[in-house]
Amino acid sequence: MSPKPKAVKQRVDGVLLLDKAEGLSSNHALQQVKHLFCAAKAGHTGTLDPFASGLLPICFGEATKFSGFALDADKSYEATVLLGVSTDTGDRDGRELQRQPVAVSDALVEQALAGLRGSIRQTPPMYSALKKDGKALYEYARAGIEVEREDRSVIVHALQLLARRGAELDIAVTCSKGTYVRTLAEQIGAALGCGAHLSRLRRTASGAFHIAQAVSFVSLQGEDQQTRHRRLLPPDALVAGLPSIELTPGQAVDIGHGRAIAWESADDEFLARAYTTGRFLGLVCAAGGTLQARRLLSGDPHSEARIGLEASAV
């Protein structure tokens, strides 16, 4: 029997908004999609726990250069908090630690939520991917070791009660980077004096991207490659919130070769998207009357290569 031919990976540049299903790690979902697109390079922009679902932006090729902007963006979630039951992970996948009676009014629930809006402190959970001495915290936790963690400031921009079913609270949260909704559920339980854990989590927005724009893996599987590729947003979608500037072709050549160019602006310093003849070049920064490259694309993401017509064997 002849050996199975090696997979052919394509150059793919762009952003896919994936609706991750429950039961998959973010990395597993990424690898599934990367394989489906036959993409040479891909990365996601913010981990979702396996039990969680929802928006997971996946960056291909040149778009990975700007993935940090999506990582740093505010996120929105819809979640269910189960009062009266505490777990060692703060979510439904953990081992039950304690059960307490729940006898709290809606007014007390609202009071607890109000106390967790704005700038708050959180201690990262042991079951998290944060690293201590080069090792993920969850690795220590699985070995039964608890290590000291510093609490940190996060911002809860919005925290709303959507519905209540006895001990279950459906909430909507918009928060800053670094906020653990699992920890927020535990904080709600602590404020009410009955304990709590997160029983459901769905990410509905990441920066300017919304779940309504996302596609499931099952839907992707049923499409041909051209249809899949038409779903990709261009790399500059990740930095759409930055100002844009237009360069002449000559200025673009200088910037592309690492040369600073003279640039007068009302702002002393700024970061911006740079274009020439309508084509996205990457990010540039201005300071001291000059403009220079910060992070540029290599090649043209709007060329035919973006839809995988330039392929190379691996």
ZAKE-360463 format. One record per residue (C-alpha): x negated, y negated, z negated; residue in three letters. Coordinates in steps of 0.02 Angstrom, whole numbers, plus 50000, padded with zeros to 5 digits. Layout:
<papas>
XYZALA...
</papas>
This chain:
<papas>
500005000050000MET499314983050048SER499044970649906PRO500404957949874LYS499954941349958PRO499444927349843LYS500714913849811ALA500514898349916VAL500594882449814LYS501104865949890GLN500724847949856ARG502274841149772VAL502384823449702ASP503894816949609GLY505014818649458VAL506354831749432LEU507684828749300LEU508024846049232LEU509474850849120ASP508574863649012LYS509614878148952ALA509654884348773GLU508484898848731GLY506994892948833LEU505444884148772SER505024868148866SER503454876348935ASN504424891548995HIS505674880149083ALA504224870449160LEU503394886249226GLN505044892449301GLN505304876149394VAL503484874849447LYS503594892349521HIS505234888349608LEU504464873049692PHE502824882249728CYS501994866849652ALA500134865749621ALA500274854049472LYS501684849849350ALA502014844549172GLY503494839849063HIS503774823648968THR504294828248793GLY504594845048710THR506334851548675LEU506474865648549ASP507034882448621PRO508754881448538PHE509024863948612ALA509674859648785SER509724844448895GLY508664832148989LEU506864837349021LEU505994826449152PRO504684836649244ILE503284827849336CYS502444835249489PHE500744830749561GLY500394812149565GLU501874808449451ALA500944816749307THR499804801349303LYS501264791249236PHE502074804249123SER501464795048967GLY502784781648997PHE504164794748985ALA503344802548832LEU503364785548745ASP505154781248795ALA506634781048676ASP507694796748679LYS509554799648652SER510384815448586TYR512044822948540GLU511884834748393ALA512854844648265THR512324844348082VAL512944858147968LEU513094851947790LEU512824863147639GLY511534874947714VAL509654871747713SER508404881647818THR506514882447818ASP506404875247994THR507784862147976GLY508764870348118ASP509844885548150ARG508364896548199ASP507614895548026GLY507784906347871ARG509174900947754GLU508484893247595LEU509994887047499GLN511874885047507ARG512774871147414GLN514594865947407PRO515124851747522VAL516334839247447ALA515964822747531VAL517164809947602SER517044802047774ASP516574785847686ALA515074794347604LEU514554801747770VAL514584784547850GLU513594777547704GLN512264790947728ALA512154787347915LEU512024768647885ALA510534771547770GLY509614780547910LEU509804767348045ARG508364755848088GLY506564758748035SER506434774247924ILE505054785847862ARG504944804047911GLN503754818047864THR503434829048016PRO504114846747989PRO502934861447967MET503784869948113TYR503154857448242SER501814856548376ALA500844842848287LEU499054848048257LYS498014848748099LYS496164852748120ASP496494858348299GLY497904870248251LYS499784867648276ALA500764865548115LEU501954879648162TYR500464891548163GLU500114887247981TYR501974888947941ALA502094906148019ARG500614911547911ALA501504905247756GLY500334890547734ILE500984872947701GLU499784858747740VAL499894840647688GLU500694829047816ARG500774810247813GLU502484802547833ASP502684789947972ARG503814776148028SER505084779448166VAL506554769248228ILE508344775548237VAL509124762948356HIS510864770548344ALA511654784048237LEU513514787048259GLN514744799948194LEU515684806848344LEU516774819548255ALA516914829548095ARG517524847348071ARG517404850847886GLY515554853447850ALA515054850448032GLU514584832948090LEU514424828948276ASP513254814148293ILE512474803548430ALA510694797348404VAL509554785448499THR507814784948427CYS506004780848457SER504604792448507LYS504084803948365GLY505794805348283THR506274822948231TYR508154825348241VAL507954841048136ARG507174830447999THR508554817548022LEU509844831247990ALA508924835947830GLU508884817647779GLN510774816447803ILE510984831747693GLY509834824647561ALA510774808047560ALA512404817547532LEU511644828747400GLY512154845047484CYS510754849247604GLY510964851647792ALA510174858347949HIS510324855248136LEU511454868048220SER511524860648395ARG510454848148493LEU510654841348669ARG509574827548741ARG510634815748843THR509394802248893ALA507534798748904SER507114780648940GLY508114775549093ALA508484793649143PHE510164801249096HIS510804819049086ILE512114815149219ALA510664814349344GLN509964831249293ALA510124848349375VAL510124865549296SER508874879049342PHE510304890249399VAL510854876949524SER509074874749586LEU508914893449615GLN510404892949733GLY509654879249843GLU508414879749985ASP506744870749968GLN507254855350066GLN508794852649958THR507744854849800ARG506454842349859HIS507784829549898ARG508164829649711ARG506444822849670LEU506284804849614LEU504714795649671PRO503254793849548PRO503624775349520ASP505304780049443ALA504324783549283LEU503724765449274VAL505244756549344ALA505344745749187GLY503704737049227LEU503614721449336PRO503094724049517SER501884714449627ILE501554715149814GLU499764715449876LEU499124711650049THR498314726450139PRO496604718450108GLY496944716549922GLN497564734549917ALA495914740549992VAL494914730949861ASP495984737649719ILE495854755149789GLY493964754049788HIS493914748349609GLY493554730049645ARG494404716549544ALA495294702849641ILE495724685049591ALA497504683549527TRP498384668449456GLU499894671449347SER500924662649215ALA500564677449102ASP498784679249037ASP498894698249032GLU500124710649103PHE500314728249171LEU501264730149334ALA501754741649477ARG500764737449633ALA501424739549810TYR500804735549983THR501984735050134THR503264742850017GLY502174757849971ARG501824761449788PHE499964761149748LEU499984763649561GLY499744752649409LEU498664737149396VAL498254725649252CYS497914707049251ALA496764698349129ALA495684682849137GLY496264677649310GLY495864694349392THR496834709649442LEU496124727149435GLN496674745149449ALA497334754149296ARG497984770349370ARG498174773249556LEU498924786649665LEU497764797149770SER498554798649940GLY500294793349989ASP501714801149887PRO502954795650019HIS502094805850155SER502674822650219GLU501524830750089ALA502794825749956ARG504034838250024ILE502754852050030GLY502264851950213LEU500414851550166GLU500104868150083ALA498524876550026SER498264894749978ALA497784898349799VAL
</papas>
